[in-house]
Amino acid sequence: MVSSVRTLNYVFSVTSIVLGIALVLFMLSQRSDLNIGTAIGIVLILNGAVRIWFAQDDDES
């Protein structure tokens, strides 16, 4: 059970990072300034990175 939850956490983290990068690149390709779409993309990338970081801390304990 725990390993399936850990795997699901990794899947959500990588998905969050990929979607965040795609959203930021899309917003930059629209030649718009820093707006809510770009901010959401940055938050998605940070969310995925933090989830991966905490998941690795769980593996060590």
N, C-alpha and C positions, 0 to 999 in steps of 0.2 A: 504493500500500500504506500509506504513512504517513498519508495523509488519511483513509483508511477507519478506521485505528486511532484517529486523533484524533476522528473523528466518533463512534466507538463509546465512547470515553472520555467525551465530552460526554453521550451518551445514558445511560451508567451514572451519571454525576454527577447529572444532573437526576432520574433515577429514584430515586437514593439520597436526595436532598433531599425529593422528594415523599413517598416512603414514610416517611421520618423525621418529617416534619410530620404525616402522617396518623396515625402511631403515637402521637406525643406528644398530639395532639388526642384520639385515642381513649382514651388512658390518663387524660387530664384529665377526660374526660366520664364516666369510671367513678368519679369522686370518690375516687380513691386518692391516697395521698401519693407522693412521689418513690420509685419502685421500679425494678426492673430493666427493665421495659418502657419507662418514660420515659427511662432512661439509654441504652438501646439506640437509641431514637428520636433523642436528642441526638447520639449518636455517628454515626448515619447522616447527619444534617444536616451535621455537621462534616466527615465523610468526603467528602460531595459538594462542599462548599465548597472543601476543600483540593484535590480533583481538578480542579475548574474553575480554581482559582488557578494550579496548576502547568501546566495545559494552555495557559493564556494566556501563561505564561512561555515555553513551548515555541514558540508562534507567533512571538514576537519574535526568537528566535535563528535 
